[in-house]
Amino acid sequence: MEQLYTVNQLAEELNITPRALRFYEVKGLLAPNRVGNNRVYTKRDRARLKLILRGKRLGFSLAEIREYLDLYNVDGGVEQQRNLLKRVQKRLKDLEQQREDLEATVYELKEIELQVSNTLSERSPGKDA
């Protein structure tokens, strides 16, 4: 018999809230089975959720994650890999640009900090601004 997970078991195992699980269901990324009135998840659902969480952690949108999961369901092969490669390359390019922008901003702020610090140290303690 296949191992099944309840909402609380899966949420606890993956360190998310039951509400997050329900959110992914509402967005159509997960479709658990029902046993009586309870929603249950299979190992496949668990693996799918891990992919969703990984995609979010890496900065992909829910729409991008859905496209990837849909391709996985269709062929699970070359097209899925090409799609993933393209998205990863775009994400890397975006992150590199963000890093360059952040480094430039940090440099400018350090320059301002130095200028203000020098101006303040040139003033004698008894003088008003």
Contacts in CASP RR format, 6 or more apart in sequence:
PFRMAT RR
TARGET T0000
AUTHOR 0000-0000-0000
METHOD contacts of the structure
MODEL  1
MEQLYTVNQLAEELNITPRALRFYEVKGLLAPNRVGNNRVYTKRDRARLK
LILRGKRLGFSLAEIREYLDLYNVDGGVEQQRNLLKRVQKRLKDLEQQRE
DLEATVYELKEIELQVSNTLSERSPGKDA
2 42 0 8 1.000
2 43 0 8 1.000
3 42 0 8 1.000
3 43 0 8 1.000
4 33 0 8 1.000
4 35 0 8 1.000
4 40 0 8 1.000
4 41 0 8 1.000
4 42 0 8 1.000
5 13 0 8 1.000
5 40 0 8 1.000
5 41 0 8 1.000
5 42 0 8 1.000
5 45 0 8 1.000
5 46 0 8 1.000
6 38 0 8 1.000
6 39 0 8 1.000
6 40 0 8 1.000
6 41 0 8 1.000
7 18 0 8 1.000
7 21 0 8 1.000
7 22 0 8 1.000
7 32 0 8 1.000
7 38 0 8 1.000
7 39 0 8 1.000
7 41 0 8 1.000
8 18 0 8 1.000
10 21 0 8 1.000
10 41 0 8 1.000
10 45 0 8 1.000
10 46 0 8 1.000
10 49 0 8 1.000
11 17 0 8 1.000
11 18 0 8 1.000
11 20 0 8 1.000
11 21 0 8 1.000
13 46 0 8 1.000
14 46 0 8 1.000
14 49 0 8 1.000
14 50 0 8 1.000
14 53 0 8 1.000
16 53 0 8 1.000
21 30 0 8 1.000
21 49 0 8 1.000
24 30 0 8 1.000
24 49 0 8 1.000
24 52 0 8 1.000
25 31 0 8 1.000
25 32 0 8 1.000
25 39 0 8 1.000
27 62 0 8 1.000
27 66 0 8 1.000
28 66 0 8 1.000
29 48 0 8 1.000
29 52 0 8 1.000
29 62 0 8 1.000
29 65 0 8 1.000
29 66 0 8 1.000
29 69 0 8 1.000
30 41 0 8 1.000
30 45 0 8 1.000
30 48 0 8 1.000
30 49 0 8 1.000
30 52 0 8 1.000
31 45 0 8 1.000
32 39 0 8 1.000
32 40 0 8 1.000
32 41 0 8 1.000
32 45 0 8 1.000
33 39 0 8 1.000
33 40 0 8 1.000
33 41 0 8 1.000
33 42 0 8 1.000
34 40 0 8 1.000
41 49 0 8 1.000
48 69 0 8 1.000
51 65 0 8 1.000
51 68 0 8 1.000
51 69 0 8 1.000
51 72 0 8 1.000
52 65 0 8 1.000
52 69 0 8 1.000
55 64 0 8 1.000
55 65 0 8 1.000
56 62 0 8 1.000
56 65 0 8 1.000
58 91 0 8 1.000
59 91 0 8 1.000
60 68 0 8 1.000
60 87 0 8 1.000
60 91 0 8 1.000
64 87 0 8 1.000
67 83 0 8 1.000
68 80 0 8 1.000
68 83 0 8 1.000
68 84 0 8 1.000
68 87 0 8 1.000
71 79 0 8 1.000
71 80 0 8 1.000
71 83 0 8 1.000
72 80 0 8 1.000
74 80 0 8 1.000
123 129 0 8 1.000
END
